[in-house]
Each structure stands twice: as structure tokens, then as C-alpha cells.
């Protein structure tokens, strides 16, 4: 991540004729080893637009294009998103996991 972010900052600074830091804090990653923690992360990430007030309700979240919730609910196909793995952590059957 450091190499990626450093390269981005260098090119950004060149393009905008500026110097110095662009991103203040380091990238932080946390190892997710427990299933319950994974479930909480998925809930947090996918429900965040609703909690932040970006979408008015759950029905609008189902069609919101900038979040993975629509793929988990089967509304949109994203080949890069491993929906089966995530849903399996919520239940053995897809319908139950989505509920």
C-alpha cells in the first residue's frame, strides 16, 4: 500500500505543481480472523450509506450502485465480488443469509 500511495502522491503533486504530503495517515489493515467480526464488518460496510443518510431507506439501498449491498441481495452481478463466500457466513441457504 505504501508504494501505491507514494506513487499516487508523486504523480498528483507533479500534475498540480505542488509539494508535500497528500495523505496524512498511514494505511491501516486489521486481520479478520473470527467469523463474527467478519459479519460485523460486512454489515458496517454495506449498511453505511443508509446510516450516513446517503440513501433514505433499505429499498433504496438495494439499488444503490456505489455499494456492494445490491450484489449481496442478488440485484446486481459483480464478478469481482465474492457474494457466495460472504452470504455463507450468514447462513447455509442464500435466502436465509440475505434475510
CORJO-V783570 format. One record per residue. N is the residue number from 1. RES is the residue in one small letter. SS is DSSP state (A for helix, B for strand, O for the rest). Layout:
<<N;RES;SS> <N;RES;SS>>
This chain:
<<1;x;O> <2;x;A> <3;x;A> <4;x;A> <5;x;A> <6;x;A> <7;x;A> <8;x;A> <9;x;A> <10;x;A> <11;x;A> <12;x;A> <13;x;A> <14;x;A> <15;x;A> <16;x;O> <17;x;O> <18;x;O> <19;x;O> <20;x;O> <21;x;O> <22;x;O> <23;x;O> <24;x;O> <25;x;O> <26;x;O> <27;x;O> <28;x;O> <29;x;O> <30;x;O> <31;x;O> <32;x;O> <33;x;O> <34;x;O> <35;x;A> <36;x;A> <37;x;A> <38;x;A> <39;x;A> <40;x;A> <41;x;A> <42;x;A> <43;x;A> <44;x;A> <45;x;A> <46;x;A> <47;x;A> <48;x;A> <49;x;A> <50;x;A> <51;x;A> <52;x;O> <53;x;O> <54;x;O> <55;x;O> <56;x;O> <57;x;O> <58;x;A> <59;x;A> <60;x;A> <61;x;A> <62;x;A> <63;x;O> <64;x;O> <65;x;O> <66;x;O> <67;x;O> <68;x;O> <69;x;A> <70;x;A> <71;x;A> <72;x;A> <73;x;O> <74;x;O> <75;x;O> <76;x;O> <77;x;O> <78;x;O> <79;x;O> <80;x;O> <81;x;O> <82;x;O> <83;x;A> <84;x;A> <85;x;A> <86;x;A> <87;x;A> <88;x;A> <89;x;O> <90;x;O> <91;x;O> <92;x;O> <93;x;O> <94;x;A> <95;x;A> <96;x;A> <97;x;A> <98;x;A> <99;x;O>>
